[in-house]
Amino acid sequence: MKVACALISHFRVKAELKREPHLEGLPVIIVDRDHTRPLAIDSSIGSSVMVPGTTLEQALALRPDAVVVEADEPHYRRVFRQVLNSLLGVSDRVEDSDLGTAWVGIDGLEQMYGGEARLVATLLNVIPRWLNPRIGVGQGKFPALVAARSSGPLGATRVPADPAAFLAPHPVDLLPVSSGTRESLHRFGLHTLGQIAAMPCSMLVDRFGHEGWRAWSLSNGNDDTPLVPLRQEEAVVERTSLPFSSTSLELLLVAVDTLLRRAYARPEIRGRYAGKVNLECTVFRAAPWQKSIAFQEGVNRWERASFIVRSRLEAEPPEAPVDDLTLTLADFTGESGAQLGMLPELRETRQQQLVEVERRLQTRNSRNSRESGASTLYRVVNVAPWHPAPEMRAVQAPLDQAGTGGIRPLLAPVPVLVRENSDHQPAAVRQGSRWRRVDRIAERWSFDLWWLPKPLTRTYYRVDREDGRQVVLFRDQREDRWYQQGN
C-alpha cells in the first residue's frame, strides 16, 4: 500500500502566528490548562523546551521571555480540517492523526496526475504554504512518516527500495509504542531503528510482547496498518461576530437565533432534520467555550431548535465576555421530528409578511446599488438595558434569515468634531460644513469601565445647540476623541 504522509510540524504555533502576525519572531509557548498543572503543548522555541510532559513552569524557566498563548484547540482543529478537505480534493483516501499529520492513499493515482512527482507536488500545493508542509512517500504509514520527517519545509522524500536501511539511523522515539517500551529500549542500549531491526524478533517478543514484535516489524520497514479514510460528515456552519464583547446572555441568544434562522434557511437542508447543534465562542482571556447539544428527536425548524438551545444556555452560559459565535448543525436525517405546532402562529405569519416586504425593498434598492442580500429590516432586542454605554443596551438582528446582515448595535456612536472651551467641555459642534454653538450643557455624567475587554472611559454631555436641537456628546478619554451618541 503506497502512502503519502503530509506532516506539518508545530501546527498549533503556525495556526496562532497566522491569526496573530505580531507574534512572528517572538518565542511563543502554547499552554493547555486542562490538566492538574498547565502543560506546554507546543512552542516556537525548539524541541528542547517541548519535551513531552513539560510543564509551563519548566518551559518558562528555560525561556522566561516567552509569550504564553492559551491553547485554542477548536481553532486548530478547524484549520486542520481545512487542510484535510484540501487533501480530499486530491485523493478520496485521507486519514488524520495528531494535529499536523495526515496520511493519503495514492495507489493508482500516479497516472491521473502524470506521475508520482506531479502527484506529490499537487499534495504540497493544496496545503497553504505558510504551514510549510513536508511530504513522505513509502509502502506503509510508518515509513512514509519517517520520510516526511526527513524532508525539508515544502519538500518531499521517497523511501528507497531498501526501507530498513533508510530507517536504520532514525531514533526509536519515532516508534508508535508506549513511552515505557521506548524507555526500556534505551536502557538496553537500543537507540536507533537499525539496532532494533538487527535484534532477533523472538527476543523482543519475549521481553515486550506484541509491542516488541511491532517495533521490530516497523524498524524493518514493514507496516501493514490499514489506512482508515475520513468519514464525510455533512454539516452546516454559520458564524457571526458580536458587535461588542459581552457577558449578556440575551445578546448570545440573539446571536444563536440569528444563526439558527440562517442555517435552517439554507436550501440544502430544507425538509431535513438536524440531530445536534454545536456552539463555539471566542471568549476574553480564556480558552474557547464550546457546547454540543444533541436533540432527542430530529429538528427541522429553527424555532424548535432555539427553544432547546436556549434552555441549555440559560442553565450553562459562558462565564466570560463573548466575542463571536460559530454554530454547526449536524447529524442530518430525513426522519420526522417533533413538530412545534399544528397551526401556524399569527406572529410567524406577520413576520413572514415583513420578510416579504424586506425582500421587495432589497430588490428595489439593488437596482441602484451593486450590493444585494444585505438586510433592510431589523428587529430590536434589549440585551443589557442596564449598561451605561447606550450602544450596548440593545442590538438590531436581521429579520430575514436568508439575508447576509449581521447583528449590530442600535445606538452606535458617530465621530464628530467638537471645539472645547478652557475646561475641555464642548463649546461648538460641527454639523456638515457649519459649526453650531453650544448654548447650554443640560447634563453631564461619566464612567470608567476599565475591566471590559475593550475598556471604556467616557464623559457625556447632553447639550442644547444654538439651532435649538438637543444632542448627546461624549469624549472618549482613551482615544481622546469626541462622539455623538444616537438618541
PEBELCOR-V646548 format. One line per field, one symbol per residue. psi: psi as a letter, one per 20 degrees, with the letter a starting at -180 (. if undefined). burial: # if it has 24 or more other ideal C-beta (glycine too) atoms within 12 Angstrom, else .. A space follows every 10 residues. Layout:
psi=???
burial=???
This chain:
psi=opqppopoql ggghhghhhm hiipiqpppp pojlrgqppo irqjgrhhhl ppjprhgggh hhnijqpppp pmhhgghggh hhgghghhig qjnppqcrpi pqqppjpiig hhjkrhghgg hgghhipphi ilqqpqprnq gghhghhghi qrpkrqpppa hnhghghgiq qiiipmrqhg ggghghhjjn irhhhghiqp hhghghhibh hgggggghhj joojpqpoqq poppqppqqq pqiqpqjohh gghggggghg gggiiphijp jrpqirppqp qpqplrqqpq ppopphqqpj phgghggggg hghhhmrqjr pphrpppppa lqrjqqapqh qhqqqgghgh hhghghgghh hggghihjqi pqiqqgpqqp pphmhiphoh ijhqrpppho hiriqapqqg lpqpqqpppq ahjkqphqpp ocjqppqohp ohqprrqomi iqhnqpoqpq poqorhjiqp rpqqpohhil qqqppq.
burial=########## ########.. ......#### ##.....### #####...## ...###.##. ..#..##### ########## ####.###.# #.#####.## ######..#. .....#..## .###.##... ########## ########## #....####. ..##.###.# .######... ##..#....# .######.#. ...#..##.. ########## ###...#..# ....###### .######### ########## ######..#. .######### ####..#### #.#.#..### ########## .##...##.. ########## ##....#... .......... ....#..##. .#........ ....#####. #.##..#.## ########## ###.###### #.#..#.#.. ....#####. .....#.#.. .......... .#...#.### ###.#..... ######.... .####..
